[in-house]
Amino acid sequence: MNRAPNKNMETQNPTDPAQSLNLWHKCTGCQEVIFRGELERNRYICSYCDALFPLLAEKRLEYLLDASSVANINATNAAGLAAEGTISGYPTCLFIADIDVIPTEIDVTLLLTSVEDALQKRIPLITIVACQPEGYKETLRGSTYLTMQMERLTEASLPHITVLTEGEVYPLATHLPLGELVIVEGTTTTQKPAPPNLQPALHAPEEQLLTQTPTKEIEKAPDINVDCYIPREALPERLGRFLNFFSA
């Protein structure tokens, strides 16, 4: 039975710190009003239509790590965080860009911190970033040096997993260096154009985007190669499986 929304209720984004005391939040998908406690228990997934509410970096870190794991946050700012913890018992370094952060706003030092930690401790790296807004053409500052540092992970045989979020809002595109495994948080694929001469993207840092005949649509939203789509509630367990595979 659907609850009738109260017109006087606050319905801002539940991940906004300024609105953290709001008890009710409206889903932008089905327009139902949901109790904040229910959202938290359901990993910020709408219990009516399964739409995904955006998550701040700290909340996403909390959901991904094991309950017994103590998150070691190495660096943080308004654009995201660099941290370390365990997923399904496997230690990993994480870089999580906050929601609505465009490439030029990402602090390269945060990502470099995670890369260095992964190299020093010889553990996998997981990078989590929202898909790029359509039509955004600028790229990440310092991307050349960042790509060089990412290559060190390959040379050290350390796995790098990329998780793309907000795939239901934006096209599946990013200018960040991608890992050997590219995951999209969600259960449905995004419709993509199918121009001629389509070539699979190699997972080398310098060849992240699909090589294909240029079109106006591709210029606005370069597609990236996705290995699998995983629901938010299954993401920690599936990441644990992948970490187990790479550890072997």
Buried (B, 14 or more C-beta within 10 A) or exposed (E): EEEEBEEEEBBEBBBEEEBEEBEBBBBBBBEBBBEBEBBEEBBBBBBBEBBBBBBBBBBBBBBBBBEEBEBEBBBBEEBBBBBBBBBBEBBBBBBBBBBEBBBEBBBBEBBBBBBBBBBEEEBBBBBBBBBBBEEBEEEBBBBEEBBEBBBEBBEEEBBBBBBBBBBBBBBBBBBBBBBBBBBBBBBEEBEBEEEEEEEEBEBBBEBBBBEBEEEEBBEEBBBBBBBEBBBBEEBBEBBBEBBEEBEE
